[in-house]
Amino acid sequence: MFFTLVSCAQFGLALPEPVIDTPGEAMVELPAYDVDISDTSSSEGSLDTGSSGGDSGGSAAEVEPPDDPSATGPYAVGVRTVELWDASRWRPIPVEVWYPSQGDGGQNSYDIELLGLELYTINTPAGRDATPLGGPWPVVSFSHGYGGLRFQSYFLTEHLASHGFVVVAPDHMGNTLLEPWNLGSDEAAYQSSVDRPLDMAFVLDALLAGDLGSDLEVDEDRVGITGHSFGGWTSIQAPLDDPRYVASFPMAPGFKETATPEMTAGLGIPLFIFGGSEDATCEFEENQVPAYEAALPSKYLAEVVGAGHLDFSNLCEIELATLFIDDGCDDEKIDPADVQARTRTLSVAFAKVFVADDLRYADFLDPVAVEAMGSLEFWAVE
């Protein structure tokens, strides 16, 4: 996150002028805030949510319609914190885990402490240490941004859990908000680029081994990954190293030195890239556009008009983070809540289709449905 100290532009190489008119791509330039995607009553832009089929093999009339991905899902959300230790690297890895729950548990708060001082407390509706519902559930791994925190994008992680995903997110130690002495160091940033994919693999191993709770039932064949900024890069790099990931949906990913956007050419899994038109940290045309162009289908690209870098996280709520970067969090351009609403909706739809194998949600990725959300430009090759 602290890209006033270390920016994507400082890291990056000179990139070719992006071209986004590849034959077969669908581009839609969208109007602002005029239609609610959840309103399917009108004939224009309405979603035939019972027609896209599923695994049942029955007629369209027999298929239960999908849950609205823009709304909170049908499951209560539980959250727990697990302290892992990677002995091979002599490395602590705190992990936050979100999951469908039985609706019990205590009041949840994300507490931010530095040098023993409690700086911020953020309360959310999730149930702390709630009892998990039986699965198996598909999985999404989340990687935080440069100088971020494992729960920095809880707007998305809790939402995914409410729609039936187990979400795991480690702190990438050495590159968190609570270690400001490391931020701005090229050496520390390089070390984090080494550590991050290893952290993600270690946490996924722990989840599948039951080390994040033997009561969490997950489907090891349905694992996706997402992340923000440096974590967006991580959510592209990790699948290059680890074939267990079946889809990736990074938010505002940035690239540096030899890790150019064209790295997506070797990904070979469905990819949905999010970016913001006002992102001055990891600029859309220099980072997200060439990454999208280089990727193989199925691929999607959404530019949220007016969005800055921090709008794809909850870091706007943490004053300490905004002291280091002034990029986003500007209601005069777009309310961060509107950026998050669009990101939540499309992330759930994408994860349902490509991680959970639930084709009923494909209609929500159709340009007509995306257009109905407003304040977006959208590209897709399926």
Secondary structure as a PSIPRED ss2 file (coil, helix, strand):
# PSIPRED VFORMAT (PSIPRED V4.0)

   1 M C   1.000  0.000  0.000
   2 F C   1.000  0.000  0.000
   3 F C   1.000  0.000  0.000
   4 T C   1.000  0.000  0.000
   5 L C   1.000  0.000  0.000
   6 V C   1.000  0.000  0.000
   7 S C   1.000  0.000  0.000
   8 C H   0.000  1.000  0.000
   9 A H   0.000  1.000  0.000
  10 Q H   0.000  1.000  0.000
  11 F H   0.000  1.000  0.000
  12 G C   1.000  0.000  0.000
  13 L C   1.000  0.000  0.000
  14 A C   1.000  0.000  0.000
  15 L C   1.000  0.000  0.000
  16 P C   1.000  0.000  0.000
  17 E C   1.000  0.000  0.000
  18 P C   1.000  0.000  0.000
  19 V C   1.000  0.000  0.000
  20 I C   1.000  0.000  0.000
  21 D C   1.000  0.000  0.000
  22 T C   1.000  0.000  0.000
  23 P C   1.000  0.000  0.000
  24 G C   1.000  0.000  0.000
  25 E C   1.000  0.000  0.000
  26 A E   0.000  0.000  1.000
  27 M E   0.000  0.000  1.000
  28 V E   0.000  0.000  1.000
  29 E E   0.000  0.000  1.000
  30 L C   1.000  0.000  0.000
  31 P C   1.000  0.000  0.000
  32 A C   1.000  0.000  0.000
  33 Y C   1.000  0.000  0.000
  34 D C   1.000  0.000  0.000
  35 V C   1.000  0.000  0.000
  36 D C   1.000  0.000  0.000
  37 I C   1.000  0.000  0.000
  38 S C   1.000  0.000  0.000
  39 D C   1.000  0.000  0.000
  40 T C   1.000  0.000  0.000
  41 S C   1.000  0.000  0.000
  42 S C   1.000  0.000  0.000
  43 S C   1.000  0.000  0.000
  44 E C   1.000  0.000  0.000
  45 G C   1.000  0.000  0.000
  46 S C   1.000  0.000  0.000
  47 L C   1.000  0.000  0.000
  48 D C   1.000  0.000  0.000
  49 T C   1.000  0.000  0.000
  50 G C   1.000  0.000  0.000
  51 S C   1.000  0.000  0.000
  52 S C   1.000  0.000  0.000
  53 G C   1.000  0.000  0.000
  54 G C   1.000  0.000  0.000
  55 D C   1.000  0.000  0.000
  56 S C   1.000  0.000  0.000
  57 G C   1.000  0.000  0.000
  58 G C   1.000  0.000  0.000
  59 S C   1.000  0.000  0.000
  60 A H   0.000  1.000  0.000
  61 A H   0.000  1.000  0.000
  62 E H   0.000  1.000  0.000
  63 V C   1.000  0.000  0.000
  64 E C   1.000  0.000  0.000
  65 P C   1.000  0.000  0.000
  66 P C   1.000  0.000  0.000
  67 D C   1.000  0.000  0.000
  68 D C   1.000  0.000  0.000
  69 P C   1.000  0.000  0.000
  70 S C   1.000  0.000  0.000
  71 A C   1.000  0.000  0.000
  72 T C   1.000  0.000  0.000
  73 G C   1.000  0.000  0.000
  74 P C   1.000  0.000  0.000
  75 Y C   1.000  0.000  0.000
  76 A E   0.000  0.000  1.000
  77 V E   0.000  0.000  1.000
  78 G E   0.000  0.000  1.000
  79 V E   0.000  0.000  1.000
  80 R E   0.000  0.000  1.000
  81 T E   0.000  0.000  1.000
  82 V E   0.000  0.000  1.000
  83 E E   0.000  0.000  1.000
  84 L E   0.000  0.000  1.000
  85 W E   0.000  0.000  1.000
  86 D E   0.000  0.000  1.000
  87 A C   1.000  0.000  0.000
  88 S C   1.000  0.000  0.000
  89 R C   1.000  0.000  0.000
  90 W C   1.000  0.000  0.000
  91 R E   0.000  0.000  1.000
  92 P E   0.000  0.000  1.000
  93 I E   0.000  0.000  1.000
  94 P E   0.000  0.000  1.000
  95 V E   0.000  0.000  1.000
  96 E E   0.000  0.000  1.000
  97 V E   0.000  0.000  1.000
  98 W E   0.000  0.000  1.000
  99 Y E   0.000  0.000  1.000
 100 P E   0.000  0.000  1.000
 101 S E   0.000  0.000  1.000
 102 Q C   1.000  0.000  0.000
 103 G C   1.000  0.000  0.000
 104 D C   1.000  0.000  0.000
 105 G C   1.000  0.000  0.000
 106 G E   0.000  0.000  1.000
 107 Q E   0.000  0.000  1.000
 108 N E   0.000  0.000  1.000
 109 S E   0.000  0.000  1.000
 110 Y E   0.000  0.000  1.000
 111 D E   0.000  0.000  1.000
 112 I E   0.000  0.000  1.000
 113 E E   0.000  0.000  1.000
 114 L E   0.000  0.000  1.000
 115 L C   1.000  0.000  0.000
 116 G C   1.000  0.000  0.000
 117 L E   0.000  0.000  1.000
 118 E E   0.000  0.000  1.000
 119 L E   0.000  0.000  1.000
 120 Y E   0.000  0.000  1.000
 121 T E   0.000  0.000  1.000
 122 I E   0.000  0.000  1.000
 123 N E   0.000  0.000  1.000
 124 T E   0.000  0.000  1.000
 125 P E   0.000  0.000  1.000
 126 A E   0.000  0.000  1.000
 127 G E   0.000  0.000  1.000
 128 R E   0.000  0.000  1.000
 129 D C   1.000  0.000  0.000
 130 A C   1.000  0.000  0.000
 131 T C   1.000  0.000  0.000
 132 P E   0.000  0.000  1.000
 133 L C   1.000  0.000  0.000
 134 G C   1.000  0.000  0.000
 135 G C   1.000  0.000  0.000
 136 P C   1.000  0.000  0.000
 137 W E   0.000  0.000  1.000
 138 P E   0.000  0.000  1.000
 139 V E   0.000  0.000  1.000
 140 V E   0.000  0.000  1.000
 141 S E   0.000  0.000  1.000
 142 F E   0.000  0.000  1.000
 143 S E   0.000  0.000  1.000
 144 H C   1.000  0.000  0.000
 145 G C   1.000  0.000  0.000
 146 Y C   1.000  0.000  0.000
 147 G C   1.000  0.000  0.000
 148 G E   0.000  0.000  1.000
 149 L C   1.000  0.000  0.000
 150 R C   1.000  0.000  0.000
 151 F C   1.000  0.000  0.000
 152 Q C   1.000  0.000  0.000
 153 S C   1.000  0.000  0.000
 154 Y H   0.000  1.000  0.000
 155 F H   0.000  1.000  0.000
 156 L H   0.000  1.000  0.000
 157 T H   0.000  1.000  0.000
 158 E H   0.000  1.000  0.000
 159 H H   0.000  1.000  0.000
 160 L H   0.000  1.000  0.000
 161 A H   0.000  1.000  0.000
 162 S H   0.000  1.000  0.000
 163 H C   1.000  0.000  0.000
 164 G C   1.000  0.000  0.000
 165 F C   1.000  0.000  0.000
 166 V E   0.000  0.000  1.000
 167 V E   0.000  0.000  1.000
 168 V E   0.000  0.000  1.000
 169 A E   0.000  0.000  1.000
 170 P E   0.000  0.000  1.000
 171 D C   1.000  0.000  0.000
 172 H C   1.000  0.000  0.000
 173 M C   1.000  0.000  0.000
 174 G C   1.000  0.000  0.000
 175 N C   1.000  0.000  0.000
 176 T E   0.000  0.000  1.000
 177 L C   1.000  0.000  0.000
 178 L C   1.000  0.000  0.000
 179 E C   1.000  0.000  0.000
 180 P H   0.000  1.000  0.000
 181 W H   0.000  1.000  0.000
 182 N H   0.000  1.000  0.000
 183 L C   1.000  0.000  0.000
 184 G C   1.000  0.000  0.000
 185 S C   1.000  0.000  0.000
 186 D H   0.000  1.000  0.000
 187 E H   0.000  1.000  0.000
 188 A H   0.000  1.000  0.000
 189 A H   0.000  1.000  0.000
 190 Y H   0.000  1.000  0.000
 191 Q H   0.000  1.000  0.000
 192 S H   0.000  1.000  0.000
 193 S H   0.000  1.000  0.000
 194 V H   0.000  1.000  0.000
 195 D H   0.000  1.000  0.000
 196 R H   0.000  1.000  0.000
 197 P H   0.000  1.000  0.000
 198 L H   0.000  1.000  0.000
 199 D H   0.000  1.000  0.000
 200 M H   0.000  1.000  0.000
 201 A H   0.000  1.000  0.000
 202 F H   0.000  1.000  0.000
 203 V H   0.000  1.000  0.000
 204 L H   0.000  1.000  0.000
 205 D H   0.000  1.000  0.000
 206 A H   0.000  1.000  0.000
 207 L H   0.000  1.000  0.000
 208 L H   0.000  1.000  0.000
 209 A H   0.000  1.000  0.000
 210 G C   1.000  0.000  0.000
 211 D C   1.000  0.000  0.000
 212 L C   1.000  0.000  0.000
 213 G C   1.000  0.000  0.000
 214 S C   1.000  0.000  0.000
 215 D C   1.000  0.000  0.000
 216 L C   1.000  0.000  0.000
 217 E C   1.000  0.000  0.000
 218 V E   0.000  0.000  1.000
 219 D E   0.000  0.000  1.000
 220 E E   0.000  0.000  1.000
 221 D E   0.000  0.000  1.000
 222 R E   0.000  0.000  1.000
 223 V E   0.000  0.000  1.000
 224 G E   0.000  0.000  1.000
 225 I E   0.000  0.000  1.000
 226 T E   0.000  0.000  1.000
 227 G E   0.000  0.000  1.000
 228 H E   0.000  0.000  1.000
 229 S C   1.000  0.000  0.000
 230 F H   0.000  1.000  0.000
 231 G H   0.000  1.000  0.000
 232 G H   0.000  1.000  0.000
 233 W H   0.000  1.000  0.000
 234 T H   0.000  1.000  0.000
 235 S H   0.000  1.000  0.000
 236 I H   0.000  1.000  0.000
 237 Q H   0.000  1.000  0.000
 238 A H   0.000  1.000  0.000
 239 P H   0.000  1.000  0.000
 240 L H   0.000  1.000  0.000
 241 D H   0.000  1.000  0.000
 242 D C   1.000  0.000  0.000
 243 P C   1.000  0.000  0.000
 244 R C   1.000  0.000  0.000
 245 Y E   0.000  0.000  1.000
 246 V E   0.000  0.000  1.000
 247 A E   0.000  0.000  1.000
 248 S E   0.000  0.000  1.000
 249 F C   1.000  0.000  0.000
 250 P C   1.000  0.000  0.000
 251 M E   0.000  0.000  1.000
 252 A C   1.000  0.000  0.000
 253 P C   1.000  0.000  0.000
 254 G C   1.000  0.000  0.000
 255 F C   1.000  0.000  0.000
 256 K E   0.000  0.000  1.000
 257 E C   1.000  0.000  0.000
 258 T C   1.000  0.000  0.000
 259 A E   0.000  0.000  1.000
 260 T C   1.000  0.000  0.000
 261 P H   0.000  1.000  0.000
 262 E H   0.000  1.000  0.000
 263 M H   0.000  1.000  0.000
 264 T H   0.000  1.000  0.000
 265 A H   0.000  1.000  0.000
 266 G H   0.000  1.000  0.000
 267 L C   1.000  0.000  0.000
 268 G C   1.000  0.000  0.000
 269 I C   1.000  0.000  0.000
 270 P C   1.000  0.000  0.000
 271 L E   0.000  0.000  1.000
 272 F E   0.000  0.000  1.000
 273 I E   0.000  0.000  1.000
 274 F E   0.000  0.000  1.000
 275 G E   0.000  0.000  1.000
 276 G E   0.000  0.000  1.000
 277 S C   1.000  0.000  0.000
 278 E C   1.000  0.000  0.000
 279 D C   1.000  0.000  0.000
 280 A C   1.000  0.000  0.000
 281 T C   1.000  0.000  0.000
 282 C C   1.000  0.000  0.000
 283 E C   1.000  0.000  0.000
 284 F H   0.000  1.000  0.000
 285 E H   0.000  1.000  0.000
 286 E H   0.000  1.000  0.000
 287 N H   0.000  1.000  0.000
 288 Q H   0.000  1.000  0.000
 289 V H   0.000  1.000  0.000
 290 P H   0.000  1.000  0.000
 291 A H   0.000  1.000  0.000
 292 Y H   0.000  1.000  0.000
 293 E H   0.000  1.000  0.000
 294 A H   0.000  1.000  0.000
 295 A C   1.000  0.000  0.000
 296 L C   1.000  0.000  0.000
 297 P C   1.000  0.000  0.000
 298 S C   1.000  0.000  0.000
 299 K E   0.000  0.000  1.000
 300 Y E   0.000  0.000  1.000
 301 L E   0.000  0.000  1.000
 302 A E   0.000  0.000  1.000
 303 E E   0.000  0.000  1.000
 304 V E   0.000  0.000  1.000
 305 V C   1.000  0.000  0.000
 306 G C   1.000  0.000  0.000
 307 A C   1.000  0.000  0.000
 308 G C   1.000  0.000  0.000
 309 H H   0.000  1.000  0.000
 310 L H   0.000  1.000  0.000
 311 D H   0.000  1.000  0.000
 312 F H   0.000  1.000  0.000
 313 S C   1.000  0.000  0.000
 314 N C   1.000  0.000  0.000
 315 L H   0.000  1.000  0.000
 316 C H   0.000  1.000  0.000
 317 E H   0.000  1.000  0.000
 318 I C   1.000  0.000  0.000
 319 E H   0.000  1.000  0.000
 320 L H   0.000  1.000  0.000
 321 A H   0.000  1.000  0.000
 322 T H   0.000  1.000  0.000
 323 L H   0.000  1.000  0.000
 324 F H   0.000  1.000  0.000
 325 I C   1.000  0.000  0.000
 326 D C   1.000  0.000  0.000
 327 D C   1.000  0.000  0.000
 328 G C   1.000  0.000  0.000
 329 C C   1.000  0.000  0.000
 330 D C   1.000  0.000  0.000
 331 D C   1.000  0.000  0.000
 332 E C   1.000  0.000  0.000
 333 K C   1.000  0.000  0.000
 334 I C   1.000  0.000  0.000
 335 D C   1.000  0.000  0.000
 336 P H   0.000  1.000  0.000
 337 A H   0.000  1.000  0.000
 338 D H   0.000  1.000  0.000
 339 V H   0.000  1.000  0.000
 340 Q H   0.000  1.000  0.000
 341 A H   0.000  1.000  0.000
 342 R H   0.000  1.000  0.000
 343 T H   0.000  1.000  0.000
 344 R H   0.000  1.000  0.000
 345 T H   0.000  1.000  0.000
 346 L H   0.000  1.000  0.000
 347 S H   0.000  1.000  0.000
 348 V H   0.000  1.000  0.000
 349 A H   0.000  1.000  0.000
 350 F H   0.000  1.000  0.000
 351 A H   0.000  1.000  0.000
 352 K H   0.000  1.000  0.000
 353 V H   0.000  1.000  0.000
 354 F H   0.000  1.000  0.000
 355 V C   1.000  0.000  0.000
 356 A C   1.000  0.000  0.000
 357 D C   1.000  0.000  0.000
 358 D C   1.000  0.000  0.000
 359 L H   0.000  1.000  0.000
 360 R H   0.000  1.000  0.000
 361 Y H   0.000  1.000  0.000
 362 A H   0.000  1.000  0.000
 363 D H   0.000  1.000  0.000
 364 F H   0.000  1.000  0.000
 365 L H   0.000  1.000  0.000
 366 D C   1.000  0.000  0.000
 367 P H   0.000  1.000  0.000
 368 V H   0.000  1.000  0.000
 369 A H   0.000  1.000  0.000
 370 V H   0.000  1.000  0.000
 371 E H   0.000  1.000  0.000
 372 A C   1.000  0.000  0.000
 373 M C   1.000  0.000  0.000
 374 G C   1.000  0.000  0.000
 375 S C   1.000  0.000  0.000
 376 L E   0.000  0.000  1.000
 377 E E   0.000  0.000  1.000
 378 F E   0.000  0.000  1.000
 379 W E   0.000  0.000  1.000
 380 A E   0.000  0.000  1.000
 381 V E   0.000  0.000  1.000
 382 E C   1.000  0.000  0.000
